[in-house]
Amino acid sequence: MKLEKFSGELTANMNLTILVYGWYNQGNLGDDLFVDAFKSIFPNFNFIFTDHIESKHLQDIDGVFFGGGSFLGEPLKISNDIVFELLKQQKIMYIGVGSETDIHPTHKQLLPLAKLIALRSGVNFDAIKQINANTIVIPDLVYALEIPPALSKISKSILYIPNILVIPKWDEPHWKHAAWDYFKIEIAQVLDTYIQDKYTINFLPFCINSKLNDYNAAAEISNRMNKLNGKSILDKPNDAKSALETISKYDIVITQRFHGTILAEMAGTHCLTIHHHDKLKHSTGARISYYSSSKNYLIEEINKLLSIKVNTILPIESNIFITLKQKAEYALCRN
């Protein structure tokens, strides 16, 4: 039976319930976008999204998706060893995961059992392929979402997307404190320079919860600035539509978050990624290291992007997600 025919019969006749494990329900825009992406790609599935797995989660389900996101290097949040053994008996798939990090021992046990592994980049693809031959590469799942019409630009404008994770706690190594203290002084000077040149500067938090709050990162930078006036920190967007509408209004996005890069690309907005993590380092477009981002270097890279008059939206082959859907459906129905 051809895959296309099998997939069509499955979606017409079956109603599957899938548990999705990731960093969900944490007030993080990038991860919450995966909820809409999964529903868009698999419209006939019933999804249960969780950031931990208990025995109750594994009852009356047809499979488990790990994804999306970069968490292969982190321990699986699971209640006990018995649940882990029950999980091994499920039809497991890794969908839209990043493979930029080392693999945690719990995932090393699960990856060989997966019916399908769909990586969101080619980083370490060969190594994962050796673990499990059912490995493919797809674009990030967020690319499957609908793009709203672009809004008119704010003349001479920069949108900064900060990341609270670069701010060290008091008990972390001194070099992390030194890196953050240096960076926020340099970036504050950069943004003041553009305000002096009549640019509008705004900050856009992506993550706000009881433990992590991008607003605080934005506040530390803005408090080092001399020329910032008015409400500079915008409200956190809660969905792709509002995020893309906001991003599309600016001339350039400077982001320290992975999905800031992706959403800027989808919106057709110039983007400079400041990377502190391998997933950002391997993102598309212009990039600069968080640890070497001096004032002059940042201004140089920003001006390069601003000098480009036309920025086209990178086309994503939608058939890739159709193929992903078919492969996943087919795997779920195999013994």
Stockholm file with secondary structure:
# STOCKHOLM 1.0

chainA/1-335         MKLEKFSGELTANMNLTILVYGWYNQGNLGDDLFVDAFKSIFPNFNFIFTDHIESKHLQDIDGVFFGGGSFLGEPLKISNDIVFELLKQQKIMYIGVGSETDIHPTHKQLLPLAKLIALRSGVNFDAIKQINANTIVIPDLVYALEIPPALSKISKSILYIPNILVIPKWDEPHWKHAAWDYFKIEIAQVLDTYIQDKYTINFLPFCINSKLNDYNAAAEISNRMNKLNGKSILDKPNDAKSALETISKYDIVITQRFHGTILAEMAGTHCLTIHHHDKLKHSTGARISYYSSSKNYLIEEINKLLSIKVNTILPIESNIFITLKQKAEYALCRN
#=GR chainA/1-335 SS CCHHHHHHHHHHHCCCEEEEESSCSSSBHHHHHHHHHHHHHCTTCEEEEESSBCGGGGSSCSEEEECSBSCTTSCCCBSCHHHHHHHHTSCEEEEEECCSSCCCHHHHHHGGGCSEEEESSSTTHHHHHHHCSCEEECCCGGGGSCCCCCCCCCSSEEEEECCGGGSCCTTSCHHHHHHHHHHHHHHHHHHHHHHHTTCEEEECCCBBSSSCBHHHHHHHHHTTCSSCCSCCBCCCCCSHHHHHHHHTTSSEEEESSHHHHHHHHHHTCEEEEEESSHHHHTSSSEEEEGGGCCHHHHHHHHHHHHTCCCCCCCCCCTHHHHHHHHHHHHHHTCC
#=GC SS_cons         CCHHHHHHHHHHHCCCEEEEESSCSSSBHHHHHHHHHHHHHCTTCEEEEESSBCGGGGSSCSEEEECSBSCTTSCCCBSCHHHHHHHHTSCEEEEEECCSSCCCHHHHHHGGGCSEEEESSSTTHHHHHHHCSCEEECCCGGGGSCCCCCCCCCSSEEEEECCGGGSCCTTSCHHHHHHHHHHHHHHHHHHHHHHHTTCEEEECCCBBSSSCBHHHHHHHHHTTCSSCCSCCBCCCCCSHHHHHHHHTTSSEEEESSHHHHHHHHHHTCEEEEEESSHHHHTSSSEEEEGGGCCHHHHHHHHHHHHTCCCCCCCCCCTHHHHHHHHHHHHHHTCC
//
